[in-house]
């Protein structure tokens, strides 16, 4: 079992408070004893070669690796074909950004929609992106990240329809709606390449509970999610994306230790 840091854990200091940048993230991970990180597209001020060289150098100097870039742009489900084409071509550029800095994968969202036409556009988009992934030698990941991907059955449909070794999953333990987290983990774990872990409380039995933006209580069991991954012989990192603490750094320290101890109980 390998622990990692998902960059989104530090989105407040990077995007809002401006007290750190993505260039600082590799050294923060190293100081926490973590050797795997995930970056986020919105953290990139530029795709220019000079910035990518700075980022690659920071990664190398810290002695870490980049498992994935979470790409938060583009809509492969868009009904306007011209807009969708622009988004697909822009998304393809992230494979080569990833290759430039040594990242192993990029995560692309499914986009919204649950009607048959939208689902077919999503399948078509992922097929095209998976072909680009094979050309670039960089994996394409799908995450349960809202929209069509909120439904585990849709994720299963996309995986089956695309049917590419370059198309893998990035399950997020805290993103499944309602009681679908068990089904979702079962669908995603067998082909998981990375995993986001969200910690909301340090319960010894693994239960996590939070009040969502909708005012409803959302619950899932992290220990059970980890057990599903272990049973599927998952070999990737557990990248912490949310923890409990006064600062992201404090959250990272305590939550990483908690996840490690939970895993050891399996």
C-alpha positions in Angstrom: 0.0 0.0 0.0 1.3 3.4 -1.0 0.1 6.7 0.2 0.0 9.8 -2.0 -1.3 13.4 -2.0 -4.0 14.6 -4.3 -3.2 18.2 -5.1 -6.8 19.3 -4.5 -6.2 19.0 -0.8 -4.2 22.2 -1.1 -6.7 24.1 -3.4 -7.3 26.8 -0.9 -3.7 27.9 -0.4 -3.0 27.6 -4.1 -6.1 29.0 -5.7 -7.6 31.3 -3.1 -5.2 32.3 -0.4 -2.2 32.4 -2.8 0.2 31.3 -0.1 1.7 28.5 -2.2 1.8 27.4 -5.8 1.8 24.1 -7.5 5.6 24.3 -7.7 5.7 24.0 -3.9 3.6 20.8 -3.9 6.4 18.3 -4.6 8.5 19.5 -1.7 5.5 19.5 0.7 4.8 15.9 -0.2 8.5 15.0 0.3 8.4 16.6 3.8 5.4 14.6 4.7 7.2 11.4 3.7 5.0 10.9 0.5 6.5 10.0 -2.8 3.5 10.1 -5.1 1.4 13.2 -5.9 -1.5 14.2 -8.2 -1.6 17.6 -9.9 -4.7 19.6 -11.0 -5.2 21.4 -14.3 -6.5 24.5 -12.6 -3.2 24.8 -10.7 -1.3 25.3 -14.0 -0.8 29.0 -14.7 0.4 28.0 -18.2 1.2 25.1 -20.5 4.3 26.9 -21.7 7.5 24.9 -21.9 9.3 27.2 -19.5 6.7 26.6 -16.8 6.6 22.8 -17.5 10.4 22.7 -17.2 10.2 24.5 -13.8 7.5 22.0 -12.6 9.5 19.0 -13.9 12.6 20.2 -12.1 10.6 20.7 -8.8 9.3 17.2 -9.1 12.7 15.7 -9.7 14.4 17.7 -6.9 11.8 16.5 -4.4 12.2 12.9 -5.5 8.5 12.3 -6.1 6.4 11.0 -9.0 3.2 12.3 -10.5 0.6 9.5 -10.8 -2.1 11.7 -12.5 -3.2 15.2 -13.5 -6.9 15.8 -12.6 -8.1 17.7 -15.7 -11.1 20.0 -14.7 -12.0 21.4 -18.1 -13.9 20.3 -21.2 -17.3 18.7 -21.7 -17.2 15.6 -23.9 -21.0 15.3 -23.5 -21.7 18.7 -25.0 -24.6 18.6 -27.6 -23.0 21.3 -29.8 -20.6 19.3 -31.9 -18.4 22.4 -32.6 -18.0 23.1 -28.9 -17.4 19.4 -28.1 -14.7 19.2 -30.8 -12.9 22.2 -29.4 -13.1 20.7 -25.9 -11.8 17.3 -27.1 -8.8 18.8 -28.9 -8.0 20.9 -25.8 -8.2 17.8 -23.6 -5.8 16.0 -25.8 -3.1 18.6 -25.1 -3.1 17.4 -21.4 -1.7 14.0 -22.5 1.4 15.8 -23.7 1.6 18.1 -20.7 1.6 14.9 -18.6 4.3 13.4 -20.7 6.4 16.5 -20.5 6.5 16.4 -16.7 6.5 12.6 -16.3 2.9 12.2 -15.2 1.5 8.7 -15.8 -2.2 9.5 -16.4 -4.8 12.3 -16.8 -8.3 12.2 -15.4 -11.1 13.5 -17.7 -14.6 14.1 -16.5 -17.6 12.5 -18.2 -19.7 15.6 -18.3 -23.4 15.8 -17.6 -26.3 13.9 -19.1 -28.2 10.7 -18.6 -30.2 10.4 -21.8 -29.1 7.9 -24.5 -27.7 10.6 -26.8 -25.5 12.2 -24.1 -24.3 8.8 -23.0 -23.3 7.9 -26.5 -21.4 11.2 -26.9 -19.5 10.4 -23.7 -18.6 6.9 -25.0 -17.5 8.4 -28.3 -15.4 11.0 -26.5 -13.7 8.5 -24.2 -13.0 6.3 -27.2 -11.3 9.1 -29.0 -9.3 10.1 -25.9 -8.3 6.5 -25.2 -6.8 6.3 -28.7 -4.9 9.5 -27.9 -3.8 8.0 -24.6 -2.3 5.0 -26.4 -0.4 7.3 -28.8 1.0 9.4 -26.0 1.7 6.5 -23.6 -0.3 8.2 -20.9 -3.3 6.6 -19.3 -6.8 8.1 -19.5 -8.8 7.9 -16.2 -12.5 8.2 -15.4 -13.5 9.3 -11.8 -16.9 9.2 -10.1 -17.0 13.0 -10.3 -20.6 14.1 -10.8 -22.6 14.2 -14.0 -23.0 10.9 -15.8 -20.2 9.4 -13.8 -22.1 9.7 -10.6 -23.9 6.5 -11.5 -21.8 3.4 -11.2 -23.8 1.7 -13.9 -22.8 4.5 -16.3 -19.1 4.0 -15.4 -19.5 0.2 -16.1 -21.1 1.0 -19.4 -18.3 3.4 -20.4 -15.5 1.0 -19.5 -17.2 -1.8 -21.4 -17.9 0.3 -24.5 -14.5 1.8 -24.8 -12.7 -1.4 -23.9 -9.1 -0.1 -24.0 -6.2 -1.0 -21.7 -5.4 2.7 -21.7 -8.8 3.6 -20.1 -8.7 3.0 -16.4 -10.5 4.4 -13.3 -9.7 6.7 -10.4 -12.4 5.9 -7.8 -13.0 8.6 -5.2 -14.2 7.1 -1.9 -16.2 10.1 -0.9 -17.9 11.0 -4.2 -20.5 8.2 -4.6 -24.0 9.6 -4.1 -26.3 8.0 -1.5 -25.7 4.3 -0.9 -24.0 3.6 -4.2 -20.5 3.6 -2.8 -20.3 -0.2 -2.4 -21.5 -0.8 -6.0 -19.3 2.0 -7.3 -16.1 0.6 -5.7 -16.9 -2.9 -7.0 -17.2 -1.5 -10.5 -14.1 0.7 -10.4 -11.6 -1.2 -8.3 -10.7 -4.0 -10.8 -9.3 -1.5 -13.3 -8.3 1.3 -10.9 -5.0 3.1 -11.7 -5.2 5.7 -8.9 -7.6 6.4 -6.0 -8.8 9.5 -4.2 -9.4 9.1 -0.4 -11.6 11.5 1.5 -11.4 11.5 5.3 -14.1 13.4 7.3 -13.5 11.9 10.7 -11.1 9.5 12.4 -13.5 6.7 13.4 -11.8 3.4 14.2 -14.4 1.5 12.1 -13.9 3.6 9.0 -17.2 5.3 8.8 -17.1 8.8 7.3 -19.9 11.3 7.6 -20.4 14.8 6.5 -23.1 17.3 5.7 -23.2 18.1 2.0 -24.0 21.3 0.2 -27.5 19.9 -0.2 -27.9 19.9 3.6 -28.1 16.1 3.7 -25.8 13.8 5.7 -23.6 11.7 3.4 -22.0 8.5 4.8 -19.6 5.9 3.6 -17.2 3.4 5.1 -13.6 4.0 4.1 -12.4 0.7 5.6 -14.8 -1.2 3.4 -13.7 0.8 0.3 -10.1 -0.1 1.1 -11.1 -3.7 1.5 -12.6 -3.8 -2.0 -9.4 -2.3 -3.4 -7.3 -4.9 -1.6 -9.5 -7.7 -2.8 -9.1 -6.5 -6.4 -5.3 -6.6 -5.9 -5.1 -2.8 -6.4 -1.4 -1.8 -6.7 -1.7 2.0 -7.1 -1.5 4.8 -4.6 -4.2 6.0 -2.1 -4.0 9.7 -2.8 -5.4 11.8 0.1 -7.8 14.5 -1.2 -9.6 15.5 2.0 -8.7 15.4 5.7 -9.7 17.0 9.0 -7.5 19.7 10.5 -7.0 23.5 10.9 -4.8 23.6 7.7 -4.3 21.4 4.7 -0.8 20.5 6.0 -2.2 19.4 9.4 -5.0 17.5 7.7 -2.5 15.7 5.6 -0.4 14.6 8.5 -3.2 13.2 10.6 -5.3 11.7 7.7 -2.3 10.0 6.1 -1.6 8.3 9.4 -5.3 7.4 9.8 -5.5 5.8 6.3 -2.3 3.8 7.0 -3.7 2.4 10.2 -7.1 1.5 8.6 -5.3 -0.4 5.8 -3.2 -2.3 8.4 -6.5 -3.6 9.9 -7.5 -5.3 6.7 
